[in-house]
Amino acid sequence: MEGCGFPIIPRYLEKQQFPKDAIAEAKVTHVWAQDKKIASNIAKASLIETVVDHYTDMIGQVDGILLARDDAETHYEYAAPFLDAGIPIYVDKPLALSVTEARRLLDRQQYPGQLFSCSPLRYAKEFQLSGADLTQIGRLRHIHATTPKDWEKYAVHVIEPLLLLASERGSVELIQTWRNDDSTTLAVRYSEGLQVLVSAMGSSCAPLTLRVIGEFDWKDLFFQDSYFAFKSALFEFVQGIIHRDVRIDPDFMLEVVNMIESGRVL
């Protein structure tokens, strides 16, 4: 895992104990990548038994698919064969870069809940507010969200949790977007008075954080525990397969994609 290319991964994995900290209800058994050497390396690092020559070779061999690619423009191409085969699929964030493309994916489902897609940070402990927090802060007035790196791949990490926090936001009244060098900022005003500011800071050093401001007080929420969030998302996907139900409302998925699309400066 030290050679995986993402130094944070071995650091949070070494804090866990396996198999105790694994998801007991599922096991990854097959892997594919365009470069078979890469797939073989993933298999060795992650103890995956079978490397397939083509991704569709998994059809009939597995109960679910992890489309672990964040290049959203390829999602429809790779997901379509599994959707057609009725196999549950977790599509990595973001689901799509346009509402039109997201609808194409959702419309290809053979049954409700077949397609699961989210940022794992929707499950982050750090992005939850307790009852005591809500009492202290009062009705939410503003949410200011920041993430490092680019808008298309990383804005979703703060958009999903902020929408979950702002459950009484109402409808969108105004959206504005601007870009400065490699950073992008989206401002949204909702009918219930909430104002949201989302910034993807590009190459600047920036935290993954939400600042929630209410009528009485404010609080900064900093993301820290990657393993908990990622495991929680995978667990929800697995539970959706077992119970064959809808884990994330498709209308919510479309609202997330709509904000991503609104923030893109083409």
FIDRENFI-149997 format. One record per residue (C-alpha): residue number from 1; y, z, x. Coordinates in steps of 0.001 Angstrom, whole numbers, always signed. Layout:
REM residues N
<atom><resi>NUM</resi><yy>Y</yy><zz>Z</zz><xx>X</xx></atom>
...
This chain:
REM residues 266
<atom><resi>1</resi><yy>+0</yy><zz>+0</zz><xx>+0</xx></atom>
<atom><resi>2</resi><yy>+2353</yy><zz>+454</zz><xx>+2962</xx></atom>
<atom><resi>3</resi><yy>+2413</yy><zz>-3332</zz><xx>+3295</xx></atom>
<atom><resi>4</resi><yy>+3163</yy><zz>-4055</zz><xx>-367</xx></atom>
<atom><resi>5</resi><yy>+6807</yy><zz>-4937</zz><xx>+319</xx></atom>
<atom><resi>6</resi><yy>+8264</yy><zz>-2142</zz><xx>-1862</xx></atom>
<atom><resi>7</resi><yy>+8538</yy><zz>+1055</zz><xx>+222</xx></atom>
<atom><resi>8</resi><yy>+9138</yy><zz>+3272</zz><xx>-2830</xx></atom>
<atom><resi>9</resi><yy>+5633</yy><zz>+2567</zz><xx>-4202</xx></atom>
<atom><resi>10</resi><yy>+3525</yy><zz>+4261</zz><xx>-1481</xx></atom>
<atom><resi>11</resi><yy>+6009</yy><zz>+7155</zz><xx>-1489</xx></atom>
<atom><resi>12</resi><yy>+5500</yy><zz>+7982</zz><xx>-5162</xx></atom>
<atom><resi>13</resi><yy>+1774</yy><zz>+7212</zz><xx>-5094</xx></atom>
<atom><resi>14</resi><yy>+1141</yy><zz>+9638</zz><xx>-2232</xx></atom>
<atom><resi>15</resi><yy>+2443</yy><zz>+12442</zz><xx>-4441</xx></atom>
<atom><resi>16</resi><yy>-332</yy><zz>+11815</zz><xx>-7002</xx></atom>
<atom><resi>17</resi><yy>-4005</yy><zz>+12750</zz><xx>-6994</xx></atom>
<atom><resi>18</resi><yy>-6494</yy><zz>+10110</zz><xx>-8050</xx></atom>
<atom><resi>19</resi><yy>-8447</yy><zz>+9693</zz><xx>-10220</xx></atom>
<atom><resi>20</resi><yy>-6930</yy><zz>+12777</zz><xx>-11926</xx></atom>
<atom><resi>21</resi><yy>-3503</yy><zz>+11155</zz><xx>-12303</xx></atom>
<atom><resi>22</resi><yy>-4792</yy><zz>+7739</zz><xx>-13391</xx></atom>
<atom><resi>23</resi><yy>-4946</yy><zz>+6505</zz><xx>-16992</xx></atom>
<atom><resi>24</resi><yy>-8484</yy><zz>+7400</zz><xx>-18005</xx></atom>
<atom><resi>25</resi><yy>-8757</yy><zz>+4913</zz><xx>-20877</xx></atom>
<atom><resi>26</resi><yy>-8380</yy><zz>+1724</zz><xx>-18810</xx></atom>
<atom><resi>27</resi><yy>-9152</yy><zz>+145</zz><xx>-15451</xx></atom>
<atom><resi>28</resi><yy>-7705</yy><zz>-2953</zz><xx>-13777</xx></atom>
<atom><resi>29</resi><yy>-10680</yy><zz>-5194</zz><xx>-12981</xx></atom>
<atom><resi>30</resi><yy>-9254</yy><zz>-8689</zz><xx>-12276</xx></atom>
<atom><resi>31</resi><yy>-6241</yy><zz>-10059</zz><xx>-10416</xx></atom>
<atom><resi>32</resi><yy>-4658</yy><zz>-13472</zz><xx>-9829</xx></atom>
<atom><resi>33</resi><yy>-1675</yy><zz>-14715</zz><xx>-7823</xx></atom>
<atom><resi>34</resi><yy>-568</yy><zz>-18213</zz><xx>-6800</xx></atom>
<atom><resi>35</resi><yy>-1530</yy><zz>-17364</zz><xx>-3224</xx></atom>
<atom><resi>36</resi><yy>-5109</yy><zz>-16101</zz><xx>-3125</xx></atom>
<atom><resi>37</resi><yy>-4398</yy><zz>-14187</zz><xx>+89</xx></atom>
<atom><resi>38</resi><yy>-1768</yy><zz>-12177</zz><xx>-1767</xx></atom>
<atom><resi>39</resi><yy>-4179</yy><zz>-11575</zz><xx>-4661</xx></atom>
<atom><resi>40</resi><yy>-6870</yy><zz>-10413</zz><xx>-2246</xx></atom>
<atom><resi>41</resi><yy>-4436</yy><zz>-8035</zz><xx>-560</xx></atom>
<atom><resi>42</resi><yy>-3453</yy><zz>-6593</zz><xx>-3955</xx></atom>
<atom><resi>43</resi><yy>-7144</yy><zz>-6203</zz><xx>-4810</xx></atom>
<atom><resi>44</resi><yy>-7852</yy><zz>-4292</zz><xx>-1602</xx></atom>
<atom><resi>45</resi><yy>-4808</yy><zz>-2051</zz><xx>-1954</xx></atom>
<atom><resi>46</resi><yy>-5444</yy><zz>-1306</zz><xx>-5636</xx></atom>
<atom><resi>47</resi><yy>-9285</yy><zz>-1260</zz><xx>-5656</xx></atom>
<atom><resi>48</resi><yy>-9523</yy><zz>-4258</zz><xx>-8024</xx></atom>
<atom><resi>49</resi><yy>-13023</yy><zz>-5716</zz><xx>-8147</xx></atom>
<atom><resi>50</resi><yy>-12469</yy><zz>-9396</zz><xx>-8934</xx></atom>
<atom><resi>51</resi><yy>-9995</yy><zz>-12001</zz><xx>-7638</xx></atom>
<atom><resi>52</resi><yy>-9963</yy><zz>-15061</zz><xx>-9923</xx></atom>
<atom><resi>53</resi><yy>-9118</yy><zz>-18633</zz><xx>-8928</xx></atom>
<atom><resi>54</resi><yy>-7009</yy><zz>-19309</zz><xx>-12037</xx></atom>
<atom><resi>55</resi><yy>-5321</yy><zz>-16832</zz><xx>-14334</xx></atom>
<atom><resi>56</resi><yy>-7009</yy><zz>-18223</zz><xx>-17444</xx></atom>
<atom><resi>57</resi><yy>-10375</yy><zz>-17318</zz><xx>-15873</xx></atom>
<atom><resi>58</resi><yy>-9670</yy><zz>-13805</zz><xx>-17160</xx></atom>
<atom><resi>59</resi><yy>-9987</yy><zz>-14927</zz><xx>-20795</xx></atom>
<atom><resi>60</resi><yy>-13216</yy><zz>-13509</zz><xx>-22163</xx></atom>
<atom><resi>61</resi><yy>-13508</yy><zz>-11071</zz><xx>-19252</xx></atom>
<atom><resi>62</resi><yy>-10804</yy><zz>-8489</zz><xx>-20033</xx></atom>
<atom><resi>63</resi><yy>-9437</yy><zz>-6504</zz><xx>-22976</xx></atom>
<atom><resi>64</resi><yy>-5774</yy><zz>-6831</zz><xx>-21976</xx></atom>
<atom><resi>65</resi><yy>-3440</yy><zz>-8564</zz><xx>-19534</xx></atom>
<atom><resi>66</resi><yy>-622</yy><zz>-7279</zz><xx>-17323</xx></atom>
<atom><resi>67</resi><yy>+1799</yy><zz>-10148</zz><xx>-16683</xx></atom>
<atom><resi>68</resi><yy>+3409</yy><zz>-8349</zz><xx>-13772</xx></atom>
<atom><resi>69</resi><yy>+6122</yy><zz>-10899</zz><xx>-13031</xx></atom>
<atom><resi>70</resi><yy>+9834</yy><zz>-10277</zz><xx>-13501</xx></atom>
<atom><resi>71</resi><yy>+10824</yy><zz>-13962</zz><xx>-13293</xx></atom>
<atom><resi>72</resi><yy>+11373</yy><zz>-14237</zz><xx>-17028</xx></atom>
<atom><resi>73</resi><yy>+11651</yy><zz>-18023</zz><xx>-16986</xx></atom>
<atom><resi>74</resi><yy>+7876</yy><zz>-18264</zz><xx>-16357</xx></atom>
<atom><resi>75</resi><yy>+6754</yy><zz>-15748</zz><xx>-18967</xx></atom>
<atom><resi>76</resi><yy>+6064</yy><zz>-18200</zz><xx>-21775</xx></atom>
<atom><resi>77</resi><yy>+3970</yy><zz>-20473</zz><xx>-19544</xx></atom>
<atom><resi>78</resi><yy>+1748</yy><zz>-17633</zz><xx>-18314</xx></atom>
<atom><resi>79</resi><yy>+1577</yy><zz>-15633</zz><xx>-21537</xx></atom>
<atom><resi>80</resi><yy>+807</yy><zz>-18487</zz><xx>-23947</xx></atom>
<atom><resi>81</resi><yy>-2935</yy><zz>-18904</zz><xx>-23150</xx></atom>
<atom><resi>82</resi><yy>-3587</yy><zz>-15182</zz><xx>-23604</xx></atom>
<atom><resi>83</resi><yy>-1530</yy><zz>-14980</zz><xx>-26783</xx></atom>
<atom><resi>84</resi><yy>-3461</yy><zz>-17952</zz><xx>-28173</xx></atom>
<atom><resi>85</resi><yy>-6734</yy><zz>-16210</zz><xx>-27263</xx></atom>
<atom><resi>86</resi><yy>-5685</yy><zz>-13059</zz><xx>-29125</xx></atom>
<atom><resi>87</resi><yy>-5656</yy><zz>-10915</zz><xx>-25965</xx></atom>
<atom><resi>88</resi><yy>-3079</yy><zz>-8079</zz><xx>-25852</xx></atom>
<atom><resi>89</resi><yy>-523</yy><zz>-8688</zz><xx>-23105</xx></atom>
<atom><resi>90</resi><yy>+2089</yy><zz>-6550</zz><xx>-21367</xx></atom>
<atom><resi>91</resi><yy>+4912</yy><zz>-8875</zz><xx>-20292</xx></atom>
<atom><resi>92</resi><yy>+6992</yy><zz>-7399</zz><xx>-17481</xx></atom>
<atom><resi>93</resi><yy>+10696</yy><zz>-6846</zz><xx>-18014</xx></atom>
<atom><resi>94</resi><yy>+12739</yy><zz>-8634</zz><xx>-19059</xx></atom>
<atom><resi>95</resi><yy>+10718</yy><zz>-10312</zz><xx>-21806</xx></atom>
<atom><resi>96</resi><yy>+13064</yy><zz>-13322</zz><xx>-21718</xx></atom>
<atom><resi>97</resi><yy>+16601</yy><zz>-14304</zz><xx>-20761</xx></atom>
<atom><resi>98</resi><yy>+17461</yy><zz>-15681</zz><xx>-24201</xx></atom>
<atom><resi>99</resi><yy>+16733</yy><zz>-14655</zz><xx>-27770</xx></atom>
<atom><resi>100</resi><yy>+15352</yy><zz>-18143</zz><xx>-28452</xx></atom>
<atom><resi>101</resi><yy>+12751</yy><zz>-17782</zz><xx>-25702</xx></atom>
<atom><resi>102</resi><yy>+11900</yy><zz>-14219</zz><xx>-26772</xx></atom>
<atom><resi>103</resi><yy>+11290</yy><zz>-15407</zz><xx>-30333</xx></atom>
<atom><resi>104</resi><yy>+9016</yy><zz>-18164</zz><xx>-29015</xx></atom>
<atom><resi>105</resi><yy>+6882</yy><zz>-15554</zz><xx>-27301</xx></atom>
<atom><resi>106</resi><yy>+6808</yy><zz>-13175</zz><xx>-30267</xx></atom>
<atom><resi>107</resi><yy>+6066</yy><zz>-15992</zz><xx>-32708</xx></atom>
<atom><resi>108</resi><yy>+2990</yy><zz>-16953</zz><xx>-30659</xx></atom>
<atom><resi>109</resi><yy>+1333</yy><zz>-13592</zz><xx>-31336</xx></atom>
<atom><resi>110</resi><yy>-1938</yy><zz>-13765</zz><xx>-33233</xx></atom>
<atom><resi>111</resi><yy>-1281</yy><zz>-10323</zz><xx>-34753</xx></atom>
<atom><resi>112</resi><yy>+1595</yy><zz>-7785</zz><xx>-34763</xx></atom>
<atom><resi>113</resi><yy>+1726</yy><zz>-5738</zz><xx>-31574</xx></atom>
<atom><resi>114</resi><yy>-268</yy><zz>-8186</zz><xx>-29437</xx></atom>
<atom><resi>115</resi><yy>+2742</yy><zz>-8599</zz><xx>-27131</xx></atom>
<atom><resi>116</resi><yy>+4128</yy><zz>-5491</zz><xx>-25440</xx></atom>
<atom><resi>117</resi><yy>+7233</yy><zz>-5684</zz><xx>-23252</xx></atom>
<atom><resi>118</resi><yy>+9735</yy><zz>-3126</zz><xx>-22026</xx></atom>
<atom><resi>119</resi><yy>+11420</yy><zz>-1494</zz><xx>-19097</xx></atom>
<atom><resi>120</resi><yy>+9339</yy><zz>+1562</zz><xx>-18188</xx></atom>
<atom><resi>121</resi><yy>+12614</yy><zz>+3471</zz><xx>-17978</xx></atom>
<atom><resi>122</resi><yy>+12659</yy><zz>+3677</zz><xx>-21784</xx></atom>
<atom><resi>123</resi><yy>+10081</yy><zz>+6459</zz><xx>-21187</xx></atom>
<atom><resi>124</resi><yy>+11922</yy><zz>+8142</zz><xx>-18293</xx></atom>
<atom><resi>125</resi><yy>+12209</yy><zz>+11910</zz><xx>-18697</xx></atom>
<atom><resi>126</resi><yy>+15618</yy><zz>+11791</zz><xx>-17056</xx></atom>
<atom><resi>127</resi><yy>+17017</yy><zz>+9499</zz><xx>-19764</xx></atom>
<atom><resi>128</resi><yy>+16180</yy><zz>+11840</zz><xx>-22658</xx></atom>
<atom><resi>129</resi><yy>+18593</yy><zz>+14246</zz><xx>-24336</xx></atom>
<atom><resi>130</resi><yy>+17289</yy><zz>+17540</zz><xx>-25694</xx></atom>
<atom><resi>131</resi><yy>+18429</yy><zz>+19069</zz><xx>-28960</xx></atom>
<atom><resi>132</resi><yy>+20552</yy><zz>+21498</zz><xx>-26940</xx></atom>
<atom><resi>133</resi><yy>+22129</yy><zz>+18580</zz><xx>-25033</xx></atom>
<atom><resi>134</resi><yy>+23024</yy><zz>+16798</zz><xx>-28264</xx></atom>
<atom><resi>135</resi><yy>+24576</yy><zz>+19947</zz><xx>-29712</xx></atom>
<atom><resi>136</resi><yy>+26655</yy><zz>+20496</zz><xx>-26574</xx></atom>
<atom><resi>137</resi><yy>+27745</yy><zz>+16864</zz><xx>-26192</xx></atom>
<atom><resi>138</resi><yy>+28324</yy><zz>+16136</zz><xx>-29853</xx></atom>
<atom><resi>139</resi><yy>+28400</yy><zz>+12701</zz><xx>-31415</xx></atom>
<atom><resi>140</resi><yy>+28143</yy><zz>+10009</zz><xx>-28743</xx></atom>
<atom><resi>141</resi><yy>+31371</yy><zz>+8098</zz><xx>-28124</xx></atom>
<atom><resi>142</resi><yy>+30717</yy><zz>+6268</zz><xx>-24854</xx></atom>
<atom><resi>143</resi><yy>+27736</yy><zz>+5385</zz><xx>-22658</xx></atom>
<atom><resi>144</resi><yy>+28449</yy><zz>+4088</zz><xx>-19158</xx></atom>
<atom><resi>145</resi><yy>+25348</yy><zz>+2680</zz><xx>-17434</xx></atom>
<atom><resi>146</resi><yy>+24912</yy><zz>+1416</zz><xx>-13880</xx></atom>
<atom><resi>147</resi><yy>+22023</yy><zz>-159</zz><xx>-12010</xx></atom>
<atom><resi>148</resi><yy>+21755</yy><zz>-1687</zz><xx>-8547</xx></atom>
<atom><resi>149</resi><yy>+20805</yy><zz>-5328</zz><xx>-7952</xx></atom>
<atom><resi>150</resi><yy>+21110</yy><zz>-8334</zz><xx>-10241</xx></atom>
<atom><resi>151</resi><yy>+21805</yy><zz>-8483</zz><xx>-13976</xx></atom>
<atom><resi>152</resi><yy>+18883</yy><zz>-10684</zz><xx>-15059</xx></atom>
<atom><resi>153</resi><yy>+16132</yy><zz>-8436</zz><xx>-13649</xx></atom>
<atom><resi>154</resi><yy>+17666</yy><zz>-4966</zz><xx>-13568</xx></atom>
<atom><resi>155</resi><yy>+20133</yy><zz>-4558</zz><xx>-16461</xx></atom>
<atom><resi>156</resi><yy>+17174</yy><zz>-4045</zz><xx>-18799</xx></atom>
<atom><resi>157</resi><yy>+16388</yy><zz>-764</zz><xx>-17015</xx></atom>
<atom><resi>158</resi><yy>+19510</yy><zz>+873</zz><xx>-18463</xx></atom>
<atom><resi>159</resi><yy>+19932</yy><zz>-1218</zz><xx>-21626</xx></atom>
<atom><resi>160</resi><yy>+16684</yy><zz>+15</zz><xx>-23201</xx></atom>
<atom><resi>161</resi><yy>+17190</yy><zz>+3756</zz><xx>-22669</xx></atom>
<atom><resi>162</resi><yy>+20842</yy><zz>+3621</zz><xx>-23753</xx></atom>
<atom><resi>163</resi><yy>+19918</yy><zz>+1828</zz><xx>-26996</xx></atom>
<atom><resi>164</resi><yy>+17294</yy><zz>+4509</zz><xx>-27667</xx></atom>
<atom><resi>165</resi><yy>+19899</yy><zz>+7230</zz><xx>-27105</xx></atom>
<atom><resi>166</resi><yy>+22415</yy><zz>+5457</zz><xx>-29369</xx></atom>
<atom><resi>167</resi><yy>+20200</yy><zz>+5339</zz><xx>-32442</xx></atom>
<atom><resi>168</resi><yy>+23182</yy><zz>+5548</zz><xx>-34830</xx></atom>
<atom><resi>169</resi><yy>+25258</yy><zz>+2821</zz><xx>-33175</xx></atom>
<atom><resi>170</resi><yy>+25594</yy><zz>+485</zz><xx>-36163</xx></atom>
<atom><resi>171</resi><yy>+26188</yy><zz>-3248</zz><xx>-35716</xx></atom>
<atom><resi>172</resi><yy>+27859</yy><zz>-5040</zz><xx>-32800</xx></atom>
<atom><resi>173</resi><yy>+31571</yy><zz>-5679</zz><xx>-33379</xx></atom>
<atom><resi>174</resi><yy>+32617</yy><zz>-6989</zz><xx>-29971</xx></atom>
<atom><resi>175</resi><yy>+30926</yy><zz>-8095</zz><xx>-26726</xx></atom>
<atom><resi>176</resi><yy>+32732</yy><zz>-8981</zz><xx>-23511</xx></atom>
<atom><resi>177</resi><yy>+31312</yy><zz>-9893</zz><xx>-20098</xx></atom>
<atom><resi>178</resi><yy>+32856</yy><zz>-10326</zz><xx>-16676</xx></atom>
<atom><resi>179</resi><yy>+31546</yy><zz>-10870</zz><xx>-13168</xx></atom>
<atom><resi>180</resi><yy>+33018</yy><zz>-9884</zz><xx>-9815</xx></atom>
<atom><resi>181</resi><yy>+31249</yy><zz>-11321</zz><xx>-6767</xx></atom>
<atom><resi>182</resi><yy>+27566</yy><zz>-10418</zz><xx>-7356</xx></atom>
<atom><resi>183</resi><yy>+28147</yy><zz>-7683</zz><xx>-9948</xx></atom>
<atom><resi>184</resi><yy>+28131</yy><zz>-8097</zz><xx>-13734</xx></atom>
<atom><resi>185</resi><yy>+29563</yy><zz>-5836</zz><xx>-16428</xx></atom>
<atom><resi>186</resi><yy>+28963</yy><zz>-6010</zz><xx>-20177</xx></atom>
<atom><resi>187</resi><yy>+31110</yy><zz>-4112</zz><xx>-22699</xx></atom>
<atom><resi>188</resi><yy>+29961</yy><zz>-3612</zz><xx>-26286</xx></atom>
<atom><resi>189</resi><yy>+31714</yy><zz>-1977</zz><xx>-29241</xx></atom>
<atom><resi>190</resi><yy>+29643</yy><zz>-929</zz><xx>-32258</xx></atom>
<atom><resi>191</resi><yy>+30657</yy><zz>-440</zz><xx>-35884</xx></atom>
<atom><resi>192</resi><yy>+29983</yy><zz>+3321</zz><xx>-35759</xx></atom>
<atom><resi>193</resi><yy>+32572</yy><zz>+3746</zz><xx>-32996</xx></atom>
<atom><resi>194</resi><yy>+30263</yy><zz>+3851</zz><xx>-29957</xx></atom>
<atom><resi>195</resi><yy>+31428</yy><zz>+1961</zz><xx>-26863</xx></atom>
<atom><resi>196</resi><yy>+28949</yy><zz>+905</zz><xx>-24173</xx></atom>
<atom><resi>197</resi><yy>+29607</yy><zz>-302</zz><xx>-20632</xx></atom>
<atom><resi>198</resi><yy>+26676</yy><zz>-1692</zz><xx>-18596</xx></atom>
<atom><resi>199</resi><yy>+27139</yy><zz>-2686</zz><xx>-14940</xx></atom>
<atom><resi>200</resi><yy>+24592</yy><zz>-4318</zz><xx>-12604</xx></atom>
<atom><resi>201</resi><yy>+26160</yy><zz>-3756</zz><xx>-9211</xx></atom>
<atom><resi>202</resi><yy>+24450</yy><zz>-6476</zz><xx>-7170</xx></atom>
<atom><resi>203</resi><yy>+24328</yy><zz>-5674</zz><xx>-3466</xx></atom>
<atom><resi>204</resi><yy>+26536</yy><zz>-2584</zz><xx>-3805</xx></atom>
<atom><resi>205</resi><yy>+24895</yy><zz>+798</zz><xx>-3354</xx></atom>
<atom><resi>206</resi><yy>+24651</yy><zz>+2132</zz><xx>-6901</xx></atom>
<atom><resi>207</resi><yy>+22493</yy><zz>+4657</zz><xx>-8745</xx></atom>
<atom><resi>208</resi><yy>+20339</yy><zz>+4014</zz><xx>-11794</xx></atom>
<atom><resi>209</resi><yy>+22276</yy><zz>+6232</zz><xx>-14143</xx></atom>
<atom><resi>210</resi><yy>+23621</yy><zz>+6756</zz><xx>-17642</xx></atom>
<atom><resi>211</resi><yy>+26784</yy><zz>+8752</zz><xx>-18298</xx></atom>
<atom><resi>212</resi><yy>+26814</yy><zz>+9851</zz><xx>-21928</xx></atom>
<atom><resi>213</resi><yy>+30154</yy><zz>+11018</zz><xx>-23324</xx></atom>
<atom><resi>214</resi><yy>+30403</yy><zz>+12741</zz><xx>-26664</xx></atom>
<atom><resi>215</resi><yy>+33126</yy><zz>+14308</zz><xx>-28778</xx></atom>
<atom><resi>216</resi><yy>+32663</yy><zz>+17706</zz><xx>-27055</xx></atom>
<atom><resi>217</resi><yy>+31184</yy><zz>+17136</zz><xx>-23589</xx></atom>
<atom><resi>218</resi><yy>+29507</yy><zz>+14651</zz><xx>-21248</xx></atom>
<atom><resi>219</resi><yy>+26402</yy><zz>+14471</zz><xx>-19064</xx></atom>
<atom><resi>220</resi><yy>+25140</yy><zz>+12271</zz><xx>-16208</xx></atom>
<atom><resi>221</resi><yy>+21497</yy><zz>+11199</zz><xx>-16368</xx></atom>
<atom><resi>222</resi><yy>+19957</yy><zz>+10019</zz><xx>-13056</xx></atom>
<atom><resi>223</resi><yy>+16615</yy><zz>+8210</zz><xx>-12894</xx></atom>
<atom><resi>224</resi><yy>+14202</yy><zz>+9681</zz><xx>-10308</xx></atom>
<atom><resi>225</resi><yy>+10526</yy><zz>+9767</zz><xx>-11326</xx></atom>
<atom><resi>226</resi><yy>+9213</yy><zz>+6193</zz><xx>-11118</xx></atom>
<atom><resi>227</resi><yy>+5547</yy><zz>+7143</zz><xx>-11438</xx></atom>
<atom><resi>228</resi><yy>+5995</yy><zz>+9046</zz><xx>-14698</xx></atom>
<atom><resi>229</resi><yy>+7948</yy><zz>+6192</zz><xx>-16315</xx></atom>
<atom><resi>230</resi><yy>+5585</yy><zz>+3443</zz><xx>-15147</xx></atom>
<atom><resi>231</resi><yy>+2478</yy><zz>+5371</zz><xx>-16124</xx></atom>
<atom><resi>232</resi><yy>+3958</yy><zz>+6186</zz><xx>-19542</xx></atom>
<atom><resi>233</resi><yy>+4654</yy><zz>+2503</zz><xx>-20241</xx></atom>
<atom><resi>234</resi><yy>+1138</yy><zz>+1475</zz><xx>-19211</xx></atom>
<atom><resi>235</resi><yy>-336</yy><zz>+4289</zz><xx>-21294</xx></atom>
<atom><resi>236</resi><yy>+1550</yy><zz>+3075</zz><xx>-24372</xx></atom>
<atom><resi>237</resi><yy>+268</yy><zz>-463</zz><xx>-23800</xx></atom>
<atom><resi>238</resi><yy>-3307</yy><zz>+805</zz><xx>-23515</xx></atom>
<atom><resi>239</resi><yy>-2919</yy><zz>+2908</zz><xx>-26672</xx></atom>
<atom><resi>240</resi><yy>-1624</yy><zz>-159</zz><xx>-28490</xx></atom>
<atom><resi>241</resi><yy>-4790</yy><zz>-2035</zz><xx>-27492</xx></atom>
<atom><resi>242</resi><yy>-7053</yy><zz>+819</zz><xx>-28588</xx></atom>
<atom><resi>243</resi><yy>-5341</yy><zz>+1352</zz><xx>-31937</xx></atom>
<atom><resi>244</resi><yy>-4263</yy><zz>-2283</zz><xx>-32428</xx></atom>
<atom><resi>245</resi><yy>-785</yy><zz>-1306</zz><xx>-33586</xx></atom>
<atom><resi>246</resi><yy>+2863</yy><zz>-2045</zz><xx>-32835</xx></atom>
<atom><resi>247</resi><yy>+4259</yy><zz>+230</zz><xx>-30104</xx></atom>
<atom><resi>248</resi><yy>+7748</yy><zz>-1312</zz><xx>-29776</xx></atom>
<atom><resi>249</resi><yy>+9588</yy><zz>-2863</zz><xx>-32715</xx></atom>
<atom><resi>250</resi><yy>+10048</yy><zz>-6602</zz><xx>-32045</xx></atom>
<atom><resi>251</resi><yy>+13588</yy><zz>-6392</zz><xx>-33451</xx></atom>
<atom><resi>252</resi><yy>+14364</yy><zz>-3853</zz><xx>-30736</xx></atom>
<atom><resi>253</resi><yy>+12948</yy><zz>-6218</zz><xx>-28095</xx></atom>
<atom><resi>254</resi><yy>+15213</yy><zz>-8976</zz><xx>-29439</xx></atom>
<atom><resi>255</resi><yy>+18274</yy><zz>-6693</zz><xx>-29349</xx></atom>
<atom><resi>256</resi><yy>+17566</yy><zz>-5898</zz><xx>-25689</xx></atom>
<atom><resi>257</resi><yy>+17196</yy><zz>-9599</zz><xx>-24849</xx></atom>
<atom><resi>258</resi><yy>+20389</yy><zz>-10397</zz><xx>-26777</xx></atom>
<atom><resi>259</resi><yy>+22346</yy><zz>-7981</zz><xx>-24542</xx></atom>
<atom><resi>260</resi><yy>+20770</yy><zz>-9496</zz><xx>-21428</xx></atom>
<atom><resi>261</resi><yy>+21653</yy><zz>-12991</zz><xx>-22628</xx></atom>
<atom><resi>262</resi><yy>+25222</yy><zz>-11883</zz><xx>-23475</xx></atom>
<atom><resi>263</resi><yy>+25677</yy><zz>-10549</zz><xx>-19959</xx></atom>
<atom><resi>264</resi><yy>+24600</yy><zz>-13725</zz><xx>-18221</xx></atom>
<atom><resi>265</resi><yy>+27452</yy><zz>-15780</zz><xx>-16786</xx></atom>
<atom><resi>266</resi><yy>+26043</yy><zz>-19295</zz><xx>-16502</xx></atom>
